[in-house]
Amino acid sequence: MTTTILNKTQTDFATYFEVACGKVSALITYRKTGDVGVCVQNASHRVWKKLGRYHPNFELALASYKSAEVREMIETVKTEVAS
């Protein structure tokens, strides 16, 4: 699977990543406090306009998803943030 960072926006408080892997896309937010927000762009998001889920760190975010594509996107953002 190839993960692509489509857009990266940085503010004083957080960095926002638009990421795609296969047919799945997501908005992943990394806050300066270490919190990670994941909003998968799927049917549920489009209907309910939810903001996704926030996790205290990348490890808990990875543990919350079973989808290989979502996990790959989180890993890619984790690597990008670390560099």
C-alpha positions in Angstrom: 0.0 0.0 0.0 1.2 3.5 -0.8 0.3 6.3 1.4 0.3 9.8 0.0 0.2 13.1 2.0 -2.0 15.3 -0.1 -1.8 18.4 2.0 0.0 19.5 5.2 -1.0 22.7 7.1 0.8 23.9 10.1 -0.6 26.3 12.7 0.7 27.5 16.1 -1.2 24.7 17.8 -1.4 21.8 15.4 -0.4 20.2 12.1 -3.1 19.0 9.8 -2.5 16.2 7.3 -4.8 15.2 4.5 -3.7 11.6 3.7 -4.8 8.9 1.2 -4.1 5.2 1.0 -5.8 3.2 -1.7 -9.4 4.3 -1.8 -9.4 5.5 1.8 -8.7 9.1 2.8 -8.4 10.8 6.2 -7.7 14.0 8.0 -5.1 13.4 10.7 -4.4 16.2 13.2 -1.3 16.2 15.4 -1.5 18.8 18.2 1.5 20.2 20.0 0.3 18.5 23.2 0.8 15.1 21.5 -2.9 14.4 20.9 -3.7 12.7 17.6 -7.1 13.3 15.8 -8.2 10.9 13.1 -11.2 11.6 10.8 -11.7 8.9 8.2 -13.6 10.3 5.2 -16.2 7.5 4.9 -20.0 7.3 4.6 -20.5 7.8 8.4 -18.5 11.0 8.3 -20.3 12.4 5.3 -23.8 11.7 6.8 -23.1 12.7 10.4 -20.4 15.3 9.9 -18.5 13.9 12.9 -15.1 15.3 13.7 -13.4 11.9 14.1 -11.8 10.6 17.2 -9.0 12.0 19.3 -6.3 9.9 21.0 -3.6 10.9 23.6 -0.8 9.5 21.3 0.0 7.7 18.1 0.1 4.3 19.8 -3.5 4.5 21.1 -4.6 5.9 17.7 -3.1 2.8 16.0 -4.7 0.5 18.5 -8.1 2.0 17.7 -8.2 1.0 14.1 -8.4 -2.4 12.4 -8.2 -1.2 8.8 -4.7 -1.7 7.3 -5.1 1.5 5.3 -6.0 3.7 8.2 -3.1 2.2 10.3 -0.7 2.8 7.4 -1.9 6.5 7.2 -1.3 7.0 10.9 2.2 5.4 10.7 3.0 7.7 7.8 2.0 10.8 9.7 3.8 9.6 12.8 7.0 9.3 10.7 6.5 12.7 9.1 6.0 14.3 12.6 9.1 12.7 13.9 11.3 14.0 11.1 
